[in-house]
Amino acid sequence: MPKIYITTAIPKIGIDLLRKKGFSVKANETGKPPTRDELKNAFSEFDAVITSVADKIDEELISDASGDLKIIANYAVGFDNIDILFAKRKGIAVCNTPGVAGEAVAEHTFALILACLKKIVDADKYVRMGKYKTWDPMLYVSPQLWGKIIGIIGLGRIGTYVGHIAYGGFKMNILYHDLARVEDFEMLTEAKFTPVSHLLAKADVITLHVPLTAQTKHLIGRKELRQMKESAILINTSRGPVVDQEALIEALSQKWIAAAGLDVYEHEPHIPHELTTLGNVVLTPHTASATQECRDEMARISAQNIIDFFDGKTPFGLVKVT
Protein backbone atom coordinates (compact mmCIF):
# COMPACT_ATOMS: atom_id res chain seq x y z
CA MET A 1 0.00 0.00 0.00
CA PRO A 2 1.15 3.60 -0.57
CA LYS A 3 3.27 5.27 2.08
CA ILE A 4 2.23 8.78 3.10
CA TYR A 5 4.31 11.43 4.86
CA ILE A 6 2.74 14.48 6.52
CA THR A 7 5.05 17.44 7.08
CA THR A 8 2.97 19.11 9.79
CA ALA A 9 0.33 18.35 12.40
CA ILE A 10 -3.13 18.00 10.91
CA PRO A 11 -6.47 17.02 12.51
CA LYS A 12 -6.94 13.33 13.20
CA ILE A 13 -9.81 13.03 10.72
CA GLY A 14 -7.39 13.12 7.79
CA ILE A 15 -4.95 10.60 9.25
CA ASP A 16 -7.80 8.25 10.17
CA LEU A 17 -9.14 8.34 6.60
CA LEU A 18 -5.77 7.33 5.19
CA ARG A 19 -5.17 4.56 7.72
CA LYS A 20 -8.69 3.21 7.27
CA LYS A 21 -7.86 2.85 3.60
CA GLY A 22 -4.83 0.81 4.61
CA PHE A 23 -2.17 3.39 3.78
CA SER A 24 0.98 3.62 5.88
CA VAL A 25 1.13 7.09 7.45
CA LYS A 26 4.07 8.86 9.07
CA ALA A 27 3.65 12.39 10.42
CA ASN A 28 6.16 15.00 11.51
CA GLU A 29 5.42 15.31 15.23
CA THR A 30 8.29 17.62 16.20
CA GLY A 31 6.16 20.77 16.17
CA LYS A 32 8.67 22.35 13.78
CA PRO A 33 8.66 22.54 9.98
CA PRO A 34 10.81 19.83 8.39
CA THR A 35 14.32 20.79 7.38
CA ARG A 36 15.39 20.83 3.76
CA ASP A 37 17.11 17.47 4.20
CA GLU A 38 14.04 15.98 5.87
CA LEU A 39 11.90 17.09 2.94
CA LYS A 40 14.38 15.58 0.50
CA ASN A 41 14.25 12.30 2.37
CA ALA A 42 10.46 12.34 2.41
CA PHE A 43 10.32 12.98 -1.32
CA SER A 44 12.64 10.04 -1.86
CA GLU A 45 10.99 7.54 0.46
CA PHE A 46 7.23 8.12 0.21
CA ASP A 47 4.53 7.69 -2.43
CA ALA A 48 2.66 10.82 -1.34
CA VAL A 49 3.48 13.83 0.80
CA ILE A 50 1.03 16.17 2.51
CA THR A 51 2.75 19.56 2.64
CA SER A 52 1.88 22.89 4.23
CA VAL A 53 2.32 26.50 3.10
CA ALA A 54 5.46 26.63 5.25
CA ASP A 55 7.13 24.05 3.00
CA LYS A 56 8.83 25.54 -0.06
CA ILE A 57 8.63 22.84 -2.70
CA ASP A 58 10.88 24.09 -5.47
CA GLU A 59 12.45 22.61 -8.59
CA GLU A 60 15.46 21.24 -6.72
CA LEU A 61 13.36 19.30 -4.23
CA ILE A 62 11.11 17.92 -6.93
CA SER A 63 14.14 16.98 -9.07
CA ASP A 64 15.54 14.93 -6.22
CA ALA A 65 12.25 13.06 -5.70
CA SER A 66 12.31 9.35 -6.40
CA GLY A 67 10.08 7.73 -8.95
CA ASP A 68 7.88 6.52 -6.09
CA LEU A 69 6.52 9.99 -5.34
CA LYS A 70 3.26 10.34 -7.24
CA ILE A 71 1.34 13.14 -5.53
CA ILE A 72 1.89 16.23 -3.37
CA ALA A 73 -1.24 17.14 -1.41
CA ASN A 74 -0.92 20.70 -0.14
CA TYR A 75 -2.75 21.23 3.15
CA ALA A 76 -3.78 24.73 2.05
CA VAL A 77 -6.18 26.63 -0.15
CA GLY A 78 -3.30 28.08 -2.16
CA PHE A 79 -0.36 26.35 -3.82
CA ASP A 80 2.12 29.17 -4.49
CA ASN A 81 4.66 27.36 -2.27
CA ILE A 82 4.97 24.59 -4.89
CA ASP A 83 6.56 24.70 -8.33
CA ILE A 84 3.54 23.13 -9.98
CA LEU A 85 4.88 23.46 -13.53
CA PHE A 86 7.99 21.47 -12.71
CA ALA A 87 5.96 18.93 -10.74
CA LYS A 88 3.84 18.35 -13.84
CA ARG A 89 6.99 17.84 -15.93
CA LYS A 90 8.09 15.19 -13.42
CA GLY A 91 4.66 13.53 -13.59
CA ILE A 92 3.78 14.39 -10.00
CA ALA A 93 0.21 15.47 -9.29
CA VAL A 94 -0.36 18.48 -7.04
CA CYS A 95 -3.56 19.01 -5.05
CA ASN A 96 -4.86 21.67 -2.70
CA THR A 97 -7.98 22.15 -0.55
CA PRO A 98 -10.09 24.64 -2.51
CA GLY A 99 -13.20 26.36 -1.25
CA VAL A 100 -12.87 25.51 2.45
CA ALA A 101 -11.63 28.75 4.01
CA GLY A 102 -14.18 31.32 2.85
CA GLU A 103 -16.16 31.76 6.04
CA ALA A 104 -13.13 31.47 8.35
CA VAL A 105 -10.98 34.02 6.52
CA ALA A 106 -13.90 36.43 6.11
CA GLU A 107 -14.52 36.31 9.86
CA HIS A 108 -10.85 36.94 10.58
CA THR A 109 -10.82 39.80 8.10
CA PHE A 110 -13.53 41.55 10.07
CA ALA A 111 -11.78 40.77 13.35
CA LEU A 112 -8.77 42.68 11.99
CA ILE A 113 -10.92 45.51 10.65
CA LEU A 114 -12.60 46.03 14.01
CA ALA A 115 -9.37 45.61 15.96
CA CYS A 116 -7.73 48.32 13.84
CA LEU A 117 -10.68 50.68 13.82
CA LYS A 118 -11.54 50.37 17.52
CA LYS A 119 -7.88 50.15 18.68
CA ILE A 120 -8.76 46.97 20.55
CA VAL A 121 -5.16 45.83 21.12
CA ASP A 122 -4.05 49.19 22.54
CA ALA A 123 -7.15 49.44 24.71
CA ASP A 124 -6.54 45.95 26.09
CA LYS A 125 -2.94 46.89 27.00
CA TYR A 126 -4.16 50.14 28.57
CA VAL A 127 -6.43 48.21 30.93
CA ARG A 128 -3.87 45.51 31.74
CA MET A 129 -1.25 48.15 32.62
CA GLY A 130 -3.57 49.64 35.23
CA LYS A 131 -4.07 52.91 33.40
CA TYR A 132 -7.88 52.73 33.45
CA LYS A 133 -8.87 54.97 36.40
CA THR A 134 -12.13 56.55 35.31
CA TRP A 135 -14.47 56.79 32.35
CA ASP A 136 -13.09 59.26 29.83
CA PRO A 137 -15.44 60.43 27.07
CA MET A 138 -12.48 61.11 24.75
CA LEU A 139 -10.55 57.88 25.38
CA TYR A 140 -10.06 55.66 22.30
CA VAL A 141 -12.66 57.51 20.27
CA SER A 142 -12.95 55.93 16.83
CA PRO A 143 -15.07 56.22 13.70
CA GLN A 144 -17.95 53.80 13.44
CA LEU A 145 -17.82 51.11 10.78
CA TRP A 146 -21.52 51.30 9.99
CA GLY A 147 -22.18 52.83 6.59
CA LYS A 148 -18.52 53.28 5.64
CA ILE A 149 -17.04 52.31 2.26
CA ILE A 150 -15.22 48.99 1.97
CA GLY A 151 -13.05 48.23 -1.02
CA ILE A 152 -12.65 44.51 -1.83
CA ILE A 153 -9.84 43.56 -4.19
CA GLY A 154 -10.44 40.00 -5.34
CA LEU A 155 -13.99 38.69 -5.35
CA GLY A 156 -13.49 34.98 -5.07
CA ARG A 157 -15.16 32.93 -2.37
CA ILE A 158 -13.51 34.80 0.50
CA GLY A 159 -14.04 38.27 -0.96
CA THR A 160 -17.70 37.41 -1.56
CA TYR A 161 -18.20 36.37 2.07
CA VAL A 162 -16.49 39.56 3.22
CA GLY A 163 -18.87 41.55 1.04
CA HIS A 164 -21.94 39.86 2.49
CA ILE A 165 -20.76 40.49 6.06
CA ALA A 166 -20.01 44.11 5.21
CA TYR A 167 -23.39 44.71 3.60
CA GLY A 168 -25.59 42.58 5.83
CA GLY A 169 -23.83 43.26 9.12
CA PHE A 170 -22.64 46.85 8.84
CA LYS A 171 -24.60 48.32 5.91
CA MET A 172 -21.30 49.25 4.29
CA ASN A 173 -21.10 50.59 0.78
CA ILE A 174 -19.07 48.16 -1.32
CA LEU A 175 -16.59 48.90 -4.06
CA TYR A 176 -14.92 45.85 -5.57
CA HIS A 177 -12.43 44.92 -8.24
CA ASP A 178 -11.83 41.59 -9.92
CA LEU A 179 -11.03 40.29 -13.38
CA ALA A 180 -14.70 40.69 -14.33
CA ARG A 181 -17.98 41.99 -12.92
CA VAL A 182 -20.07 39.69 -10.74
CA GLU A 183 -23.61 40.84 -11.35
CA ASP A 184 -25.28 38.50 -8.84
CA PHE A 185 -23.06 39.92 -6.10
CA GLU A 186 -23.91 43.47 -7.18
CA MET A 187 -27.60 42.70 -7.09
CA LEU A 188 -27.45 41.23 -3.57
CA THR A 189 -25.16 43.84 -1.99
CA GLU A 190 -25.53 46.97 -4.14
CA ALA A 191 -21.78 46.70 -4.76
CA LYS A 192 -20.10 48.70 -7.49
CA PHE A 193 -17.44 47.29 -9.82
CA THR A 194 -14.64 49.84 -10.10
CA PRO A 195 -11.00 50.25 -11.15
CA VAL A 196 -8.45 49.70 -8.40
CA SER A 197 -7.34 53.35 -8.48
CA HIS A 198 -10.88 54.58 -7.76
CA LEU A 199 -11.37 51.96 -5.05
CA LEU A 200 -8.14 52.97 -3.29
CA ALA A 201 -9.04 56.66 -3.34
CA LYS A 202 -12.57 56.22 -2.01
CA ALA A 203 -12.59 53.28 0.42
CA ASP A 204 -12.35 53.62 4.18
CA VAL A 205 -11.30 49.97 4.43
CA ILE A 206 -9.34 48.14 1.71
CA THR A 207 -9.16 44.37 2.01
CA LEU A 208 -7.15 42.03 -0.22
CA HIS A 209 -8.36 38.61 -1.35
CA VAL A 210 -6.30 37.73 -4.40
CA PRO A 211 -4.02 34.75 -5.06
CA LEU A 212 -0.29 35.35 -5.30
CA THR A 213 0.74 35.47 -8.95
CA ALA A 214 3.28 37.39 -10.99
CA GLN A 215 0.53 39.94 -11.62
CA THR A 216 -0.49 40.39 -7.97
CA LYS A 217 2.96 40.53 -6.37
CA HIS A 218 3.31 44.05 -4.89
CA LEU A 219 -0.17 44.88 -6.11
CA ILE A 220 -0.15 47.36 -3.23
CA GLY A 221 3.03 49.41 -3.26
CA ARG A 222 4.13 52.93 -2.52
CA LYS A 223 2.06 54.45 -5.32
CA GLU A 224 -1.12 52.65 -4.24
CA LEU A 225 -0.63 53.46 -0.56
CA ARG A 226 -0.27 57.13 -1.48
CA GLN A 227 -3.64 56.96 -3.25
CA MET A 228 -5.48 55.90 -0.08
CA LYS A 229 -7.16 58.18 2.41
CA GLU A 230 -5.17 59.14 5.50
CA SER A 231 -8.00 57.58 7.49
CA ALA A 232 -7.95 54.31 5.50
CA ILE A 233 -7.30 50.85 6.94
CA LEU A 234 -5.55 48.18 4.85
CA ILE A 235 -6.23 44.50 5.56
CA ASN A 236 -4.25 41.61 4.10
CA THR A 237 -5.35 38.03 4.73
CA SER A 238 -4.35 36.76 1.27
CA ARG A 239 -0.60 36.38 0.71
CA GLY A 240 2.20 38.54 2.12
CA PRO A 241 3.96 39.50 -1.14
CA VAL A 242 0.75 41.04 -2.48
CA VAL A 243 1.82 44.06 -0.41
CA ASP A 244 5.23 45.73 -0.68
CA GLN A 245 6.10 45.39 2.99
CA GLU A 246 8.78 48.08 3.05
CA ALA A 247 6.39 50.57 1.44
CA LEU A 248 3.72 49.63 3.99
CA ILE A 249 6.10 50.23 6.90
CA GLU A 250 6.84 53.66 5.47
CA ALA A 251 3.13 54.38 4.99
CA LEU A 252 2.28 53.40 8.57
CA SER A 253 5.27 55.26 10.03
CA GLN A 254 4.51 58.43 8.08
CA LYS A 255 0.74 58.14 8.67
CA TRP A 256 -0.11 58.00 4.97
CA ILE A 257 -2.85 55.62 6.12
CA ALA A 258 -4.41 55.16 9.54
CA ALA A 259 -3.75 51.48 10.18
CA ALA A 260 -3.22 48.00 8.80
CA GLY A 261 -4.27 44.52 9.84
CA LEU A 262 -1.97 41.75 8.62
CA ASP A 263 -2.22 37.98 8.85
CA VAL A 264 0.45 37.34 6.19
CA TYR A 265 3.92 38.72 5.53
CA GLU A 266 6.24 39.12 2.59
CA HIS A 267 9.00 36.84 3.92
CA GLU A 268 7.20 34.52 6.32
CA PRO A 269 7.86 33.70 9.05
CA HIS A 270 10.26 36.66 9.28
CA ILE A 271 8.58 39.91 10.27
CA PRO A 272 10.65 43.12 10.23
CA HIS A 273 11.27 44.60 13.67
CA GLU A 274 9.94 47.96 12.47
CA LEU A 275 6.56 46.39 11.76
CA THR A 276 6.30 44.91 15.25
CA THR A 277 7.01 48.24 16.93
CA LEU A 278 4.35 50.27 15.13
CA GLY A 279 1.23 51.05 17.14
CA ASN A 280 -1.09 51.34 14.15
CA VAL A 281 -0.83 47.78 12.89
CA VAL A 282 -2.47 44.58 14.18
CA LEU A 283 -0.51 41.39 13.49
CA THR A 284 -1.69 37.77 13.56
CA PRO A 285 0.41 34.67 12.73
CA HIS A 286 -1.19 33.45 9.46
CA THR A 287 -4.21 32.12 11.33
CA ALA A 288 -7.08 33.58 9.31
CA SER A 289 -8.32 30.12 8.34
CA ALA A 290 -7.76 28.63 11.78
CA THR A 291 -11.24 27.53 12.71
CA GLN A 292 -11.75 23.93 13.78
CA GLU A 293 -14.31 23.45 11.03
CA CYS A 294 -11.93 24.70 8.35
CA ARG A 295 -8.91 22.76 9.60
CA ASP A 296 -10.92 19.51 9.80
CA GLU A 297 -12.21 19.95 6.27
CA MET A 298 -8.71 20.73 4.97
CA ALA A 299 -7.45 17.50 6.54
CA ARG A 300 -10.34 15.50 5.11
CA ILE A 301 -9.87 16.88 1.59
CA SER A 302 -6.08 16.40 1.70
CA ALA A 303 -6.55 12.75 2.64
CA GLN A 304 -9.35 12.21 0.15
CA ASN A 305 -7.27 13.76 -2.63
CA ILE A 306 -4.62 11.08 -2.03
CA ILE A 307 -7.16 8.26 -1.73
CA ASP A 308 -8.90 9.26 -4.95
CA PHE A 309 -5.59 9.58 -6.79
CA PHE A 310 -4.49 6.05 -5.93
CA ASP A 311 -8.01 4.77 -6.70
CA GLY A 312 -7.62 6.14 -10.22
CA LYS A 313 -10.14 8.94 -9.70
CA THR A 314 -9.67 12.66 -10.30
CA PRO A 315 -9.04 14.28 -6.89
CA PHE A 316 -11.36 17.13 -5.92
CA GLY A 317 -8.40 19.42 -5.26
CA LEU A 318 -6.29 18.54 -8.31
CA VAL A 319 -4.41 21.65 -9.47
CA LYS A 320 -4.80 21.82 -13.23
CA VAL A 321 -1.75 23.09 -15.09
CA THR A 322 -2.10 24.24 -18.68
C-alpha positions, -999 to 999 in steps of 0.1 A, spaced: 0 0 0 11 36 -6 33 53 21 22 88 31 43 114 49 27 145 65 50 174 71 30 191 98 3 183 124 -31 180 109 -65 170 125 -69 133 132 -98 130 107 -74 131 78 -49 106 93 -78 83 102 -91 83 66 -58 73 52 -52 46 77 -87 32 73 -79 29 36 -48 8 46 -22 34 38 10 36 59 11 71 75 41 89 91 36 124 104 62 150 115 54 153 152 83 176 162 62 208 162 87 224 138 87 225 100 108 198 84 143 208 74 154 208 38 171 175 42 140 160 59 119 171 29 144 156 5 143 123 24 105 123 24 103 130 -13 126 100 -19 110 75 5 72 81 2 45 77 -24 27 108 -13 35 138 8 10 162 25 27 196 26 19 229 42 23 265 31 55 266 53 71 241 30 88 255 -1 86 228 -27 109 241 -55 124 226 -86 155 212 -67 134 193 -42 111 179 -69 141 170 -91 155 149 -62 123 131 -57 123 94 -64 101 77 -89 79 65 -61 65 100 -53 33 103 -72 13 131 -55 19 162 -34 -12 171 -14 -9 207 -1 -27 212 31 -38 247 21 -62 266 -2 -33 281 -22 -4 264 -38 21 292 -45 47 274 -23 50 246 -49 66 247 -83 35 231 -100 49 235 -135 80 215 -127 60 189 -107 38 184 -138 70 178 -159 81 152 -134 47 135 -136 38 144 -100 2 155 -93 -4 185 -70 -36 190 -51 -49 217 -27 -80 222 -6 -101 246 -25 -132 264 -12 -129 255 25 -116 288 40 -142 313 29 -162 318 60 -131 315 83 -110 340 65 -139 364 61 -145 363 99 -108 369 106 -108 398 81 -135 416 101 -118 408 133 -88 427 120 -109 455 107 -126 460 140 -94 456 160 -77 483 138 -107 507 138 -115 504 175 -79 501 187 -88 470 206 -52 458 211 -40 492 225 -72 494 247 -65 459 261 -29 469 270 -42 501 286 -64 482 309 -39 455 317 -12 482 326 -36 496 352 -41 529 334 -79 527 335 -89 550 364 -121 566 353 -145 568 324 -131 593 298 -154 604 271 -125 611 248 -106 579 254 -101 557 223 -127 575 203 -130 559 168 -151 562 137 -179 538 134 -178 511 108 -215 513 100 -222 528 66 -185 533 56 -170 523 23 -152 490 20 -130 482 -10 -126 445 -18 -98 436 -42 -104 400 -53 -140 387 -54 -135 350 -51 -152 329 -24 -135 348 5 -140 383 -10 -177 374 -16 -182 364 21 -165 396 32 -189 415 10 -219 399 25 -208 405 61 -200 441 52 -234 447 36 -256 426 58 -238 433 91 -226 468 88 -246 483 59 -213 492 43 -211 506 8 -191 482 -13 -166 489 -41 -149 459 -56 -124 449 -82 -118 416 -99 -110 403 -134 -147 407 -143 -180 420 -129 -201 397 -107 -236 408 -114 -253 385 -88 -231 399 -61 -239 435 -72 -276 427 -71 -274 412 -36 -252 438 -20 -255 470 -41 -218 467 -48 -201 487 -75 -174 473 -98 -146 498 -101 -110 503 -111 -84 497 -84 -73 533 -85 -109 546 -78 -114 520 -50 -81 530 -33 -90 567 -33 -126 562 -20 -126 533 4 -123 536 42 -113 500 44 -93 481 17 -92 444 20 -71 420 -2 -84 386 -14 -63 377 -44 -40 347 -51 -3 353 -53 7 355 -90 33 374 -110 5 399 -116 -5 404 -80 30 405 -64 33 440 -49 -2 449 -61 -2 474 -32 30 494 -33 41 529 -25 21 545 -53 -11 527 -42 -6 535 -6 -3 571 -15 -36 570 -33 -55 559 -1 -72 582 24 -52 591 55 -80 576 75 -80 543 55 -73 509 69 -56 482 48 -62 445 56 -42 416 41 -54 380 47 -44 368 13 -6 364 7 22 385 21 40 395 -11 7 410 -25 18 441 -4 52 457 -7 61 454 30 88 481 30 64 506 14 37 496 40 61 502 69 68 537 55 31 544 50 23 534 86 53 553 100 45 584 81 7 581 87 -1 580 50 -29 556 61 -44 552 95 -38 515 102 -32 480 88 -43 445 98 -20 417 86 -22 380 88 4 373 62 39 387 55 62 391 26 90 368 39 72 345 63 79 337 91 103 367 93 86 399 103 107 431 102 113 446 137 99 480 125 66 464 118 63 449 153 70 482 169 44 503 151 12 510 171 -11 513 141 -8 478 129 -25 446 142 -5 414 135 -17 378 136 4 347 127 -12 335 95 -42 321 113 -71 336 93 -83 301 83 -78 286 118 -112 275 127 -118 239 138 -143 235 110 -119 247 84 -89 228 96 -109 195 98 -122 199 63 -87 207 50 -75 175 65 -103 155 51 -99 169 16 -61 164 17 -65 128 26 -94 122 1 -73 138 -26 -46 111 -20 -72 83 -17 -89 93 -50 -56 96 -68 -45 60 -59 -80 48 -67 -76 61 -102 -101 89 -97 -97 127 -103 -90 143 -69 -114 171 -59 -84 194 -53 -63 185 -83 -44 216 -95 -48 218 -132 -18 231 -151 -21 242 -187 
